[in-house]
């Protein structure tokens, strides 16, 4: 591997803005906002949506079909 071509891998604190859940991971992302956890400085990355708040993962997913596309599809491909 070539030296000095890879981005720096650092500790990051991810925060879900809608639920407030926080988790520590590592990433190449860096932000000016920092927080110290257990003596280690972490960049704070705020996410608008994560698996903690996304409807698919929380089971609150709704299907919005204002133009009747799903009904047309079901009629077109109905068996019988």
BATORNU-242446 format. One record per residue (C-alpha): residue in three letters; x negated, y, z negated. Coordinates in pm, 1 decimal. Example, Ala and Ser with C-alpha at 12.3 -4.5 7.8 and 13.67 -1.06 7.14 Angstrom:
2
 rest       c1       c2       c3
  ALA  -1230.0   -450.0   -780.0
  SER  -1367.0   -106.0   -714.0
# end
This chain:
80
 rest       c1       c2       c3
  UNK      0.0      0.0      0.0
  UNK   -110.3    353.4     62.9
  UNK   -185.6    547.5   -254.5
  UNK     16.2    856.4   -351.6
  UNK    301.9    810.0   -102.4
  UNK    565.2    674.3   -339.8
  UNK    783.4    905.5   -551.2
  UNK    730.4    905.0   -926.7
  UNK    953.7    656.4  -1111.5
  UNK   1077.1    813.1  -1436.1
  UNK   1336.6    757.4  -1712.7
  UNK   1675.8    912.3  -1639.1
  UNK   1991.1    959.5  -1845.5
  UNK   2303.6    919.2  -1630.7
  UNK   2622.5   1085.2  -1759.1
  UNK   2970.4   1021.5  -1616.8
  UNK   3137.8   1364.7  -1615.7
  UNK   3493.9   1229.3  -1633.6
  UNK   3450.5    979.0  -1919.1
  UNK   3138.8   1108.5  -2094.1
  UNK   2974.8    764.9  -2091.3
  UNK   2594.9    782.9  -2089.3
  UNK   2333.2    522.2  -1999.1
  UNK   1958.5    523.5  -1963.8
  UNK   1788.7    384.3  -1656.7
  UNK   1491.6    462.7  -1437.0
  UNK   1500.7    648.4  -1106.4
  UNK   1301.0    864.6   -869.9
  UNK   1558.5   1142.5   -921.2
  UNK   1452.9   1442.5  -1124.5
  UNK   1660.6   1732.7  -1252.0
  UNK   1569.3   2049.4  -1440.6
  UNK   1802.2   1946.6  -1723.9
  UNK   1612.2   1727.8  -1974.5
  UNK   1699.9   1544.2  -2294.7
  UNK   1464.4   1369.2  -2534.8
  UNK   1572.1   1021.9  -2647.6
  UNK   1353.0    826.7  -2891.2
  UNK   1062.0   1059.4  -2818.7
  UNK   1083.0   1011.8  -2439.5
  UNK   1192.3   1296.6  -2212.7
  UNK   1467.4   1196.2  -1968.5
  UNK   1609.0   1386.9  -1672.2
  UNK   1987.3   1420.0  -1709.1
  UNK   2187.2   1329.8  -1397.8
  UNK   2559.1   1407.9  -1414.0
  UNK   2780.0   1188.8  -1195.4
  UNK   3131.6   1286.0  -1094.8
  UNK   3232.8    921.9  -1072.7
  UNK   3074.3    593.0  -1175.4
  UNK   3186.0    236.3  -1230.6
  UNK   3319.0    350.7  -1568.7
  UNK   3568.1    590.9  -1409.3
  UNK   3618.5    466.4  -1051.8
  UNK   3974.1    334.8   -995.6
  UNK   3850.5     17.4   -825.3
  UNK   3653.5    -90.1  -1133.6
  UNK   3902.9     34.0  -1393.7
  UNK   4202.8   -142.2  -1235.3
  UNK   4397.0    182.0  -1182.4
  UNK   4357.4    181.9   -807.0
  UNK   4654.3    316.0   -612.7
  UNK   4714.0    284.1   -244.0
  UNK   4826.1    607.6    -83.3
  UNK   4999.6    557.5    248.9
  UNK   5195.7    863.6    349.3
  UNK   5224.7    777.8    717.2
  UNK   5352.0    420.6    686.1
  UNK   5041.9    261.5    839.8
  UNK   5047.6    -34.9    606.5
  UNK   5414.4   -109.9    675.3
  UNK   5355.3    -86.2   1051.6
  UNK   5057.8   -321.1   1022.0
  UNK   5257.5   -573.7    818.8
  UNK   5549.2   -561.7   1067.8
  UNK   5316.8   -601.0   1364.0
  UNK   5129.8   -899.3   1222.6
  UNK   5413.7  -1063.3   1026.7
  UNK   5442.0  -1434.3   1083.2
  UNK   5771.5  -1584.3   1150.5
# end
